[in-house]
Amino acid sequence: MSGGDGRKTTRNRIKQSTTTVSGEDHRNRKRSRNERGKDQLRILDVNFLLLGFIIVTSLLVILFVFNSVLFSDGDDDQLPRVITPFPAPKIMDLQMFHGDHKESLYWGTYRPHVYFGVRARTPESLVVGLMWLGIKDGRYFLRHVCQDADDLQTYGWKKHNGRDYGHQVLIDHGMTLTTSFLKSKVNDSGYGGDWAVQVGVQSEKLNEDLPDTAHIFFYVADEGQNALSLGRSVLAIHEKSLLAFGSRADVGGWELHLKSMDNFEVHHVGLKTPHIHNLSDLVQGILGVQVRNFGHLELPDTSDDSPNILVYQISARAPFRADIAFVTVTDIDEDRVEERVDSLTGTSFTSQLHKKESEFDDKFNKIFNPLDKLDSESVEVGKAAVGNLLGGIGYFYGQSKILFPQPSKHQPDGDSILYWPAELYTAVPSRPFFPRGFLWDEGFHQLLIWRWDKHISMDIIGHWLDLMNVDGWIPREQILGAEALSKVPEEFVVQRPSNGNPPTLFLALEDLVCGMKKNKFSASESKDISDFFERSFGRLEAWFQWFNTTQSGKYNSSYYWHGRKESQTIFELNPKTLSSGLDDYPRASHPTDEERHLDLRCWMLLAADCMHSISEQLVNKKESWEAYKETAKLLADFDLLNKMHFDKDYGAYFDYGNHTEKVRLRRQLVEKNANQPPSLELVREVLEKPVLRFVPHVGYVSLFPFISKIIPSKSWILEKQLEIISNTSTLWTNYGLRSLSKTSSMYMRRNTEHDPPYWRGPIWMNMNYLILSSLHHYSKEEGPYRERAETIYNELRGNLIQNVMKNYKQTGYLWEQYDQKKGNGKGAHPFTGWTSLVVLIMAESYSEC
């Protein structure tokens, strides 16, 4: 997953000095000690426009310094800069994100961490959810929050359109549940319209000792702790369908109804508590008391005064089906309410569900056109990948916790400080393991989402960019609200403002601007995209500047990921680079400011090129467009790239830094606490003094110039890159490309006693997709390696699809990563974040820029 604390003062300028540096040949032992690590200077021409840009950005630096005085951390009346919002109109205040668009997305399955949940896109929402009693090894277990320990055979959205329809299947040890979600908007409904969920339960009796009755629990809760009213006839639910009712400022009056043709019992409990995030524990505790005191596995049919949570237990012999409808009831009579409830339940619900399912299938086929490339089984897996990515979109509200060791009255505790209260609408990597926003994952998510729904994609990207502070920094892991915090260990919550994350949102933004250039969108779509770029450009520029200054290296056009701390690596074989997203991928053994990270350099090329393209499309073209063009040209300079990162002896691209290969982990007695005896721990030993050199680890990072399409199609270096990709001794497997070469000294080695290899061998779909995209590109380019690139492309694409299909058929899941030896799924599951890119691989849909 994305590396996180869970997964320099900014100078607002684009650095374009005339000095560059070449990479040192680490095998040239004749060079003097003083010369080692020094780079050969090279003079570049600087044109007038670029010089003018330097002057303009220098003035911006002065302005930022002036701002830093105004927002001095020492002034108790002013917010520290790190928690000061970016001073520009919010992207989400654009008209396109209001009106019908906002209302159409108001309600949704925006609670990805639970097996089924609905909420509104508002901070203190009415929330609903589903629980059930599962049986494993003859014992009951309450299911609610998605977690690996539940050991479900499979679960996930088979289809979901991101707006008003979804269908999910969950299989739990002989019990199969389905949840189908549907929204409706009619003239007399309140804001956001009505919605309904149909829960189906089937049970396979695995042995005679298991009970015949199945128990599901449906709850409604108010995050604002507003009192909810119990339906007057809950205990006689077959005569009257009303479960609960209430009123809210956002939607007005509302009612929740239950309808079914099956016979069942309904019990309930009303609770008054602010702790919605631990509702599972509360319900389980109540059931335990009932069993111990009365021998009944049922809720007590009691309620606290003015409850803000109502839980309903529906018990019946399987199979059975229950339809639950939420309707707004502002100023309409009871008969009309009943009509609306009937339209969202029973045969009417089923009819609408089939229509939405057909629309989903048609849209999938139109966008991804898989029918002439794939068998029907692969198409169904593709639909599940899209459905679970869209069905996993969540809405979060809260405050990030930021590292801030300076004294301040805004500091609630310790060395951290709270960001401003903010909302985030985002896809998530994995519902059980990572049900929250990760910045570098989100760019990959949007590669698929923008193709499905451009307005949802821009809505998500806009929310992320609105999280930017005055310096252009965005916290890379978003842990907002009590429910999100409940899934993250405390030590991983705090975000570090010195650390970034790959700016992968530019991947999707580049596709959008490229589509505009090629007139691939309708006139209305192009106008909305243009308006989006006009509003977001200032934030994108600040984001670029933040990277270009805080993550810059000692020499022009060099960059390195900040946040690697040698002093903290006594227990690490190689200091992790969490901010890169590649976590334990091996870098220089001894972090210094001499490092040059190849992947970050290529991310900056993507960002500069995208900024230039966006600038060209703006109605009011920005003065900086030419400077971004020159920056992209500099970073795409093939000769300069080779001087800084290409090792001719290895025939590969590498990072550069203070490095030795001779490190190991050995057990030593370590005294961690003066009050405890020393313990045996694995501690790093360095057996050779590190020197400035290339870091000789072939892997995903080595292919970033290939991914960025910098290498000319006729260059012999392209042939070398194709050899690295296709060689079974380096990256090639029958299941996809492994993350690190078998020849690497770090291949599949643990980084600490408790950290198994993560990016040191396993196969990752996001990187394989980017590599496939470049193979596809070079297979169309004239040159001596065109046919070779095409052959590798076809074989790699086939291997990836076949392995994902095999694992899905065997396990029912898409996985975070895949084993490089046997192809088995590994890590988090279901992982329908960037592993959903298999759909674009199936469709052969890549960037055309």
C-alpha positions, 0 to 999 in steps of 0.5 A, spaced: 500 500 500 502 507 500 507 508 505 504 512 511 505 514 518 500 509 518 500 506 509 524 546 509 520 552 509 517 552 502 520 557 497 515 559 492 519 558 486 521 553 480 528 552 480 532 553 474 539 554 475 544 553 470 548 548 474 547 540 473 551 534 475 553 528 472 553 521 476 559 518 479 561 512 476 562 508 483 567 503 480 572 508 478 577 507 484 582 512 481 578 518 483 581 522 489 577 521 495 575 529 495 572 528 488 568 522 490 561 524 489 562 531 486 559 532 479 561 535 472 558 541 471 554 543 465 552 549 462 545 550 460 542 556 456 537 560 459 532 564 455 529 570 456 522 568 458 525 563 463 530 568 466 523 573 467 520 567 470 526 566 475 525 574 477 517 573 478 518 567 482 523 570 486 518 576 488 514 570 490 519 568 495 519 575 498 512 575 499 512 568 502 517 570 507 513 576 508 507 572 509 511 568 514 512 574 518 504 575 518 503 568 520 509 567 525 508 561 529 511 565 535 505 570 535 499 566 539 494 570 535 495 567 528 495 560 526 501 556 525 503 556 517 502 548 517 495 549 519 493 555 515 489 553 509 491 555 502 489 562 501 484 561 495 477 560 493 475 553 494 475 548 488 468 545 491 465 552 491 465 551 484 458 552 481 458 545 477 459 541 484 453 544 487 445 544 485 443 538 481 450 535 482 451 535 489 444 533 491 445 527 486 451 525 490 448 527 497 446 520 500 450 514 498 454 508 501 459 512 503 462 508 509 467 503 506 469 500 513 463 497 514 460 491 510 454 495 508 453 503 510 449 509 508 450 516 510 450 523 507 455 527 504 455 532 510 459 532 517 453 530 522 449 525 518 444 520 519 448 514 518 445 507 517 448 500 517 447 492 517 450 487 522 448 480 522 450 474 526 455 469 523 457 462 525 464 459 525 466 453 529 459 453 532 459 459 535 456 466 534 460 472 531 457 479 530 459 482 523 459 489 522 466 492 520 470 489 515 475 485 517 480 479 515 479 476 522 471 475 520 474 470 514 468 471 509 469 467 503 468 473 499 464 480 499 464 486 495 460 490 490 459 486 484 456 492 481 456 499 483 455 506 479 458 511 484 451 514 484 444 511 485 445 503 484 449 498 487 449 490 488 453 486 493 454 479 495 457 477 502 458 469 503 459 468 511 460 460 512 454 457 509 450 464 509 449 468 503 447 475 504 446 480 498 445 488 499 442 492 493 442 499 494 437 504 490 436 511 490 430 515 487 428 523 486 421 525 485 418 532 485 415 531 493 421 528 496 426 532 500 433 534 499 437 528 496 431 524 495 429 517 497 433 511 498 432 503 499 436 497 501 434 490 500 437 485 504 437 478 502 439 472 506 440 465 504 443 459 508 446 453 507 445 448 513 452 445 514 451 441 520 445 439 524 447 443 530 447 449 527 440 453 528 435 455 523 434 462 524 438 467 521 439 474 525 440 481 521 441 487 525 439 494 521 441 501 525 440 508 524 444 513 528 444 521 528 452 523 528 449 530 531 446 526 537 439 528 535 433 524 538 430 519 533 423 517 534 421 509 534 416 507 530 409 506 534 408 499 531 415 496 531 412 490 535 407 489 530 411 491 524 407 486 519 401 491 520 405 498 519 411 498 516 414 504 520 421 503 524 423 510 525 422 517 524 425 524 525 427 531 522 433 534 520 435 541 518 438 538 511 432 533 509 427 535 513 422 530 516 424 523 514 421 516 515 424 509 515 420 503 513 421 495 513 417 491 508 417 484 507 413 478 504 416 473 509 415 472 516 420 474 521 420 477 528 423 484 530 426 486 536 429 493 538 434 497 542 434 505 543 441 508 545 444 515 547 451 515 546 456 519 542 460 513 540 457 510 534 464 508 532 464 502 537 456 500 536 458 493 534 461 492 541 455 495 544 450 491 541 454 485 542 454 486 550 447 487 550 446 481 546 450 477 551 446 480 557 440 478 554 443 471 553 445 470 560 439 473 564 434 470 559 437 465 555 434 469 549 438 471 543 434 478 542 434 485 543 430 487 549 425 492 546 427 498 550 430 504 549 434 510 553 431 517 553 432 521 547 436 515 543 440 517 537 441 510 535 436 505 534 438 498 532 433 493 529 434 485 530 430 481 524 430 474 525 427 469 521 428 462 517 432 463 511 431 464 506 428 471 507 428 478 504 427 485 507 426 491 504 428 498 508 426 504 505 428 511 507 423 517 505 423 524 506 416 526 508 416 534 508 409 537 507 406 530 504 400 526 506 400 519 509 397 516 503 403 519 498 408 517 503 405 510 503 406 510 495 413 512 495 415 507 500 411 502 495 415 504 489 422 503 493 420 496 496 417 489 493 416 488 486 417 495 484 424 495 487 426 489 483 424 492 477 428 498 478 434 494 480 434 490 474 433 496 470 439 499 473 443 493 472 442 493 465 444 500 465 451 499 468 452 493 464 451 497 458 455 503 460 461 498 462 461 495 455 461 502 452 467 505 456 471 499 456 469 495 450 471 488 453 467 484 449 471 483 443 477 482 448 475 477 454 471 472 455 464 473 459 468 470 466 473 476 465 468 481 464 464 479 470 471 480 474 472 487 471 465 489 473 466 487 480 473 491 480 469 497 478 463 496 482 467 495 488 472 501 487 466 506 486 462 502 492 468 503 496 468 511 495 467 514 502 465 521 505 469 523 511 470 529 516 475 531 521 481 534 523 488 531 521 493 530 526 500 534 524 507 533 527 509 540 530 514 540 535 514 548 537 510 550 543 503 553 541 496 555 544 493 551 538 497 545 540 492 540 544 497 535 546 504 533 545 508 534 539 502 535 534 497 540 532 490 539 529 489 541 522 483 545 520 476 541 520 475 538 513 471 534 509 474 529 504 470 525 498 475 519 496 476 512 494 479 508 498 484 502 497 481 497 501 475 497 505 478 492 511 485 494 511 485 501 509 478 504 509 481 512 508 484 516 503 491 515 501 494 521 496 498 517 492 493 511 491 488 516 489 491 518 483 491 511 480 484 510 483 482 516 478 485 513 472 479 508 472 474 513 475 475 519 470 473 514 465 467 512 468 464 519 471 468 525 470 464 529 475 465 524 480 473 524 479 473 532 479 469 532 485 474 527 488 480 531 486 477 537 488 476 535 495 483 533 495 486 539 493 482 543 498 486 540 503 492 544 501 495 548 506 498 555 505 505 552 503 502 547 498 502 541 502 497 536 503 497 531 508 498 524 505 494 519 509 487 522 511 484 519 518 478 524 519 473 522 524 472 517 529 470 511 525 477 512 521 481 513 527 478 507 530 482 503 524 489 506 525 494 505 531 495 511 534 503 511 532 501 512 525 496 517 526 500 523 526 502 526 519 509 530 518 509 536 514 516 535 511 514 529 507 510 528 501 507 523 497 508 521 489 503 527 486 499 521 482 493 526 481 497 529 475 496 522 472 489 523 471 489 530 470 494 529 464 489 524 461 483 530 462 487 535 459 489 531 453 482 529 452 481 536 451 486 537 446 484 532 442 476 534 443 474 527 446 469 530 450 462 533 449 462 541 449 459 541 456 464 536 459 470 540 456 467 547 459 466 543 466 473 541 465 476 547 463 472 551 469 475 546 474 483 547 471 481 555 472 479 554 479 485 549 481 491 552 477 493 556 483 493 550 488 496 545 483 502 551 482 503 551 489 503 543 490 508 543 484 512 549 488 512 545 494 515 539 491 520 543 487 523 546 493 522 542 499 524 535 496 529 538 491 536 535 491 543 539 492 544 540 484 539 542 479 534 537 476 535 532 482 530 530 487 530 526 493 524 524 498 525 527 505 523 524 511 529 518 511 532 518 518 539 514 519 538 516 526 532 512 527 534 506 523 538 502 528 533 496 527 532 497 519 536 493 514 535 499 509 532 506 512 525 506 509 522 511 504 515 511 506 514 518 503 515 515 496 509 510 497 514 504 495 516 504 503 522 498 503 524 499 496 532 499 497 535 506 497 542 509 499 544 505 505 545 512 509 541 517 508 544 524 506 542 530 502 546 528 496 541 523 495 538 523 488 531 519 487 530 517 480 522 516 481 521 523 484 525 526 478 520 522 473 514 524 478 516 531 477 517 531 469 510 528 469 507 534 474 511 539 470 509 537 463 502 536 466 502 544 468 504 546 462 499 542 458 494 545 463 496 552 462 496 552 455 488 550 455 486 556 460 482 561 458 487 566 461 493 563 460 498 563 466 505 567 465 508 561 468 506 556 462 513 557 458 517 556 465 513 549 466 515 547 458 522 549 460 522 545 466 519 539 463 524 539 457 530 539 462 527 533 466 526 530 459 533 531 457 536 524 455 543 526 456 542 529 463 538 524 465 543 519 463 549 523 467 545 523 473 542 516 473 545 511 468 550 506 470 553 504 463 556 498 467 550 495 469 546 498 463 540 500 468 538 506 471 539 507 479 538 512 485 544 515 487 547 516 494 551 514 500 551 507 500 554 500 501 551 493 500 555 490 506 549 491 511 546 486 515 541 484 521 544 481 527 541 479 534 544 484 539 542 485 547 538 492 546 536 496 552 530 500 550 528 502 557 532 503 564 526 499 568 527 493 564 532 488 562 536 488 555 532 484 550 535 480 544 533 484 538 535 484 530 540 490 530 543 493 523 550 492 522 554 496 517 561 492 515 563 497 510 564 505 510 559 507 505 561 512 499 557 516 494 555 512 488 549 509 484 545 504 488 545 498 485 538 495 486 534 493 479 527 494 480 521 498 479 525 505 480 530 503 475 524 503 470 521 510 471 525 513 465 521 507 461 515 509 464 516 516 463 517 515 456 524 519 456 528 514 452 528 515 445 525 509 441 532 508 437 536 508 443 540 502 445 538 503 452 531 502 450 533 495 449 537 494 455 530 496 459 526 491 455 531 486 457 531 488 464 523 487 464 523 480 460 529 477 464 526 472 469 533 473 473 531 480 474 523 482 474 519 477 469 515 472 472 509 468 469 504 472 473 507 480 472 513 484 474 516 483 480 518 489 484 525 488 485 530 483 481 532 477 484 539 479 483 538 484 488 542 483 495 535 486 498 531 481 494 525 478 499 529 480 505 526 483 511 527 490 513 526 489 521 524 483 525 517 485 524 517 487 517 517 482 512 519 484 505 513 489 501 516 492 495 522 487 495 519 482 490 512 482 490 508 484 484 504 490 484 498 492 479 499 499 479 506 499 477 505 493 472 500 498 469 504 504 468 510 499 465 504 496 460 502 503 458 509 504 456 510 498 453 504 499 449 507 506 447 513 503 444 510 498 440 507 503 436 513 507 435 518 506 429 525 503 431 529 497 432 525 495 438 518 495 436 516 488 435 520 486 441 516 491 445 509 489 442 511 481 444 513 483 451 507 487 452 502 482 449 505 476 454 505 481 460 498 483 459 496 476 458 500 474 465 497 479 469 489 478 467 490 470 467 493 471 474 488 476 477 482 471 474 485 465 477 486 468 484 479 471 484 476 465 482 480 461 487 479 466 493 473 471 491 478 477 492 482 482 488 489 482 492 493 488 494 499 484 491 501 478 488 507 473 490 512 473 485 513 465 485 506 462 485 502 468 483 498 467 489 494 473 492 498 477 498 496 482 503 490 486 504 484 483 501 479 485 498 484 490 495 480 494 489 484 500 489 489 500 484 488 493 483 482 495 479 487 497 474 486 490 471 480 493 468 484 498 464 489 492 462 483 488 460 480 494 456 487 496 453 486 503 455 492 507 457 494 515 457 494 517 449 498 524 451 
